[in-house]
Amino acid sequence: MPSYGSEEGLGQFLWLPNSMKNGSLANNSVMKLPTHTGTHIDAPGHVFDHYYDAGFDVDTLDLEVLNAEVMISLHIPEGVKRVLFRTLNTDRRLMWKKKLDSSFVGFMKDGAQWLEWLANILVYFPGIDYLSIAAYDDLIPAHLVFLKSREIIVVEALKLDDIEPGIYTVHCLPLRMLGAEGSPVRCIEAPEICWSGVKHHTMGPRPNYKRNAAYHFGKLRLGSCSICKIIN
């Protein structure tokens, strides 16, 4: 997996200092990795120091933005608030390479401004299939556009290899780390709401999904059947 600042990729990030094989009562591992590793989100404090000092970290992000219907397409209809962008990054399998490839597809500053304009009407959750939603030549300027309002939550390095264009339900949860400007996330998408790992079915008009999902929350088990896809 590629990683910023490393020619050899992420490398080892998990150690087992306490091992039952070495006499410990239980196995207890230690993990060390950058917060912007693999599939991850950016909090406003990632590129705004005053937001970082003010505590606008991953602990303050609106999880409702990260858990609902999402669209994978460039033809964005009215009412869509979350869009995943599957680009040539996926076709070139860039996330499978160790070394960071600076030729990855991402948003330039003007592209970020276009999406920010859409956010005032539609999109609050843009996701992309490489380590950065901003193009390498515009890393900071594009990030500044995305994160300055604190309304948009960016999800980066999604695994979209076998995802077709369409409407999905996505659930994407960061670690709740106080003071962190980013966090690895676990993202799951399904064609429709997945109930109890038994069957996928509609629950009436799509605008009712949010209400129904809340009502049936006690029964909701994501990722429990083969149709659900892990996208990180």
DANORTA-V593832 format. One record per residue. N is the residue number from 0. SS is DSSP state (2 for helix, 1 for strand, 0 for the rest). PHI is phi in whole degrees, -180 to 180 (none if undefined). Layout:
N/SS/PHI
N/SS/PHI
This chain:
0/0/none
1/0/-69
2/0/-149
3/0/-61
4/0/82
5/0/-135
6/0/-80
7/0/-108
8/0/81
9/0/-66
10/0/73
11/0/-70
12/0/-131
13/1/-130
14/1/-126
15/1/-123
16/1/-70
17/1/-112
18/0/-121
19/2/-63
20/2/-65
21/2/-101
22/0/103
23/0/-72
24/0/-71
25/0/-151
26/0/-82
27/1/-134
28/1/-97
29/1/-123
30/1/-119
31/0/-140
32/0/-159
33/0/-63
34/0/-68
35/0/-103
36/0/-106
37/0/56
38/0/-67
39/1/-155
40/1/-115
41/1/-110
42/0/-90
43/2/-55
44/2/-68
45/2/-63
46/0/-128
47/0/-123
48/2/-65
49/2/-70
50/2/-70
51/2/-61
52/2/-65
53/2/-81
54/0/88
55/0/-84
56/0/-110
57/2/-64
58/2/-66
59/2/-101
60/0/-69
61/0/-81
62/0/-68
63/0/-62
64/0/-64
65/0/-92
66/1/-138
67/1/-180
68/1/-70
69/1/-139
70/1/-118
71/1/-115
72/0/-177
73/0/-95
74/0/-92
75/0/-93
76/0/-79
77/0/-61
78/0/98
79/0/-78
80/0/-111
81/1/-135
82/1/-135
83/1/-104
84/1/-101
85/0/-92
86/0/-121
87/2/-63
88/2/-56
89/2/-69
90/2/-62
91/0/-87
92/0/54
93/2/-66
94/2/-72
95/2/-93
96/0/-93
97/0/-74
98/0/-85
99/0/-61
100/0/-103
101/0/-72
102/0/-89
103/0/-62
104/0/-80
105/0/-158
106/1/-85
107/0/-78
108/2/-58
109/2/-69
110/2/-67
111/2/-64
112/2/-65
113/2/-63
114/2/-70
115/2/-64
116/2/-61
117/2/-64
118/2/-63
119/0/-65
120/0/-113
121/0/-133
122/0/-87
123/0/-117
124/1/-131
125/1/-92
126/1/-123
127/1/-141
128/0/-100
129/0/-152
130/0/-60
131/0/-136
132/0/-76
133/1/-94
134/0/-61
135/2/-57
136/2/-77
137/2/-135
138/2/-54
139/2/-77
140/2/-55
141/2/-70
142/2/-62
143/2/-59
144/2/-65
145/2/-64
146/2/-102
147/0/-66
148/0/-82
149/0/64
150/0/-95
151/0/-88
152/0/-112
153/1/-90
154/1/-118
155/1/-119
156/0/65
157/0/-76
158/0/-95
159/0/-117
160/0/-55
161/0/-113
162/0/-98
163/0/-90
164/0/-57
165/1/158
166/1/-100
167/1/-133
168/1/-103
169/1/-122
170/1/-130
171/1/-138
172/1/-122
173/1/-81
174/0/-69
175/0/-89
176/0/-113
177/0/-64
178/0/90
179/0/-90
180/0/-91
181/1/-163
182/1/-160
183/1/-60
184/1/-133
185/1/-109
186/1/-116
187/1/-130
188/1/-126
189/1/-137
190/0/-57
191/0/-147
192/0/-60
193/1/-106
194/1/-105
195/0/58
196/0/69
197/0/-103
198/1/-159
199/1/-103
200/0/-154
201/0/-81
202/0/-127
203/0/96
204/0/-58
205/2/-57
206/2/-59
207/2/-89
208/2/-55
209/2/-60
210/2/-64
211/2/-67
212/2/-62
213/2/-67
214/2/-66
215/0/-101
216/2/-56
217/2/-64
218/2/-100
219/1/-80
220/0/-132
221/0/-86
222/0/76
223/0/-96
224/0/-141
225/0/-72
226/0/-78
227/0/-65
228/1/-122
229/1/-84
230/0/-112
231/0/-146
